[in-house]
Amino acid sequence: MKRTISAKSERILRDLGVLPRLTAGERLVTAGTVYALDEEARVLASLVFVLEGDVLCVGYAVNRGTGWQIVEQEPYSLRSLGYWQRWLKRHGVPVFSPP
């Protein structure tokens, strides 16, 4: 990652399990609670982190049974992280929370 992140961001990303997975070479990392975006839970959504070149981005991805596909993303900041966490809570129903 080209841009340095604050100690607070580093702690949050480590707690979500994002940093170890990115360090291991994953390019798309889902994190946190998985939400259902429809009543039958056919469309699942999750917070997602992705590396675009050297830029860390955050947004959300959906899974319709064929794997995670990014829907929207923007460069990572604490503000953008909070926005996407709130968006998922507002539009989805929690179906799975990691321990």
C-alpha positions as CSV (number, residue, x, y, z in Angstrom):
1,M,0.0,0.0,0.0
2,K,1.5,3.3,-1.1
3,R,-0.4,5.6,1.3
4,T,0.4,5.1,5.0
5,I,-2.5,4.4,7.4
6,S,-2.9,5.6,10.9
7,A,-2.3,3.5,13.9
8,K,-6.1,3.4,14.6
9,S,-6.8,2.2,11.0
10,E,-4.1,-0.4,11.3
11,R,-5.6,-1.7,14.5
12,I,-9.1,-1.8,13.0
13,L,-7.9,-3.6,9.9
14,R,-5.9,-6.1,11.9
15,D,-8.9,-6.7,14.2
16,L,-11.1,-7.3,11.1
17,G,-8.5,-9.8,9.8
18,V,-7.9,-7.7,6.7
19,L,-4.2,-7.0,7.1
20,P,-3.0,-10.7,7.5
21,R,-5.1,-11.8,4.5
22,L,-3.8,-8.9,2.3
23,T,-0.2,-9.7,3.4
24,A,-0.8,-13.3,2.4
25,G,-1.6,-12.2,-1.1
26,E,-5.4,-12.0,-1.3
27,R,-6.6,-9.2,-3.4
28,L,-10.3,-9.1,-2.3
29,V,-11.0,-9.6,1.4
30,T,-14.5,-9.7,2.9
31,A,-14.8,-8.8,6.6
32,G,-17.3,-8.5,9.4
33,T,-21.0,-9.4,9.4
34,V,-22.6,-11.0,6.3
35,Y,-26.0,-9.5,5.4
36,A,-28.9,-10.6,3.4
37,L,-30.1,-8.0,0.9
38,D,-33.4,-9.7,0.1
39,E,-36.0,-11.6,2.1
40,E,-35.0,-15.1,0.9
41,A,-31.3,-14.5,1.6
42,R,-30.4,-15.2,-2.0
43,V,-28.2,-12.1,-2.2
44,L,-25.6,-11.8,0.5
45,A,-23.5,-8.7,1.1
46,S,-20.4,-8.1,3.0
47,L,-17.9,-5.3,3.7
48,V,-15.0,-5.7,1.3
49,F,-11.5,-4.5,1.1
50,V,-9.6,-4.7,-2.2
51,L,-6.2,-3.5,-3.4
52,E,-6.3,-1.5,-6.6
53,G,-2.7,-1.2,-7.5
54,D,-1.2,0.2,-4.4
55,V,-4.4,1.8,-3.1
56,L,-6.5,0.1,-0.4
57,C,-10.2,0.5,-1.2
58,V,-13.3,-0.3,0.9
59,G,-16.9,-0.9,-0.2
60,Y,-19.3,-3.8,-0.4
61,A,-19.6,-6.9,-2.4
62,V,-22.5,-9.3,-3.1
63,N,-22.6,-13.1,-3.5
64,R,-25.5,-14.5,-5.5
65,G,-24.1,-18.0,-5.1
66,T,-21.3,-17.6,-7.6
67,G,-18.6,-15.9,-5.4
68,W,-18.1,-12.4,-4.2
69,Q,-18.4,-9.6,-6.8
70,I,-17.6,-6.0,-5.9
71,V,-20.5,-3.6,-6.3
72,E,-19.1,-0.3,-5.0
73,Q,-15.7,0.8,-3.6
74,E,-13.7,3.9,-2.8
75,P,-10.3,4.6,-1.4
76,Y,-10.0,3.6,2.2
77,S,-10.4,6.1,5.0
78,L,-12.0,5.8,8.4
79,R,-14.9,7.9,7.1
80,S,-15.4,5.6,4.1
81,L,-15.2,2.5,6.3
82,G,-17.9,3.9,8.6
83,Y,-20.1,4.8,5.7
84,W,-20.1,1.3,4.2
85,Q,-20.6,-0.3,7.6
86,R,-23.6,1.9,8.2
87,W,-24.9,1.3,4.6
88,L,-24.9,-2.5,5.1
89,K,-26.6,-2.2,8.5
90,R,-29.3,0.0,7.0
91,H,-30.0,-2.1,3.8
92,G,-29.4,-5.6,5.0
93,V,-30.4,-8.2,7.6
94,P,-27.5,-9.8,9.5
95,V,-27.2,-13.5,8.7
96,F,-23.7,-14.4,10.0
97,S,-21.3,-12.6,12.3
98,P,-17.8,-13.9,12.8
99,P,-16.7,-14.7,16.3
